[in-house]
Amino acid sequence: MPDRDLLPTECLMTIAGTGSYVPERVLTNAELEKSVETSDEWITTRTGIKERRIAATGETTSDMATMAARRAMEMAGVTAPEIELIIVATITPDTIFPSTACYVQRNLGAKNAVAFDISAACSGFLYAMQISRHFINTGNRKTALIIGAEKLSSIVNWSDRNTCVLFGDGAGAAILRRRSTDEAVHEPQVLVTVMGTDGTLTDILNVPGGGSALPITAENAHLHLNTIHMQGKETFKAAVTNVTAACARAIDLAGLKPSDIDVIVPHQANVRIIDAAADRLGIPKERAFTNIHKFGNTSAAACAIALDEANRTGVIKPGNNVLLVAFGAGFTWAASVVRW
Ligand code: UT7
């Protein structure tokens, strides 16, 4: 039985730059206490979230994606015409079509890029990274821009305390490039990415309405079908199980042991999920980078924003073994080991 996660060739891709953007507006737990029956104490102890960012009126997913992209391009020293591929991972696209990636391409003036969106919920950024790997490894494209961007405030039911306290808006980006052939050049190397999907669990976490299966009408508008619906406990359990398994597999395929991982950059859904997975893997939880207290769960953007912050603040150092991991609706999951 061939192993789908093993590639016949080594990965020729490097992460040349990272960037992120979050809106200015901060929504605190104290403010949410005024609109739903909740408390700062409950939100903090159950999730680790203290505040989240909310996009301004008229600020779109593509606006945030463009800001994050510009910062990643600046770090990588890449100009817009050099970008040959743009993938935006989002569940809150500006419009059903065209794709958010098309708006980003226009905003950047990246006229040589082919651009499209992918929908893999919170795992989207790592899915985009693995898709880019195939383009870059085959020589089809040299430089890719991947972005996780979300305006989740537009699909939250602000009267549902089970979900409205969890989510926020923002974007994270990375420039991926073919690695230099010069051995003296030090560049991060993506060693391994594993991905998984379980489509039998689509009902546990979804936005049931607003698509072609269940359009929003004047009759059903009051049911909030076009907002996030989640069975929290079931999602929590599936997240811990699949995140742990995917990380163990990625570490193994990279030829490493859990103790070799210097930094974990996980999806930021719940600090208890992160701690539980680190514990099961036998990696000290202090090695997991978290910024969930500031930004909440930003779905496809979360892992990307965390990667950029950990990179810019020096938490990730050259030579570190970095484990990226994400889990989301579908269910979908992915884990990646990068030698920084
Ligand atoms: O990013 C994609 C993946 N998403 C996730 O991975 C999220 C996974 N799930 C979770 O993080 C957690 O399940 C939640 C944070 C969503 C919920 O935490 P929990 O410990 O699983 O709580 P629960 O849903 O079992 O609810 C416990 C109690 C309930 O009250 P009763 O029935 O015990 O009386 C809820 O009604 O907490 C209540 N509750 C709240 N209380 C105050 C739920 N939300 C709130 C709230 N404030 N905001």
Residues whose N, C-alpha, C, O or C-beta is under 5 A from the ligand:
A	BS01	UT7	E37 T38 S39 W42 R46 T47 C122 R161 N162 V165 G232 K233 T235 F236 A239 A269 N270 N297 F327 G328 A329
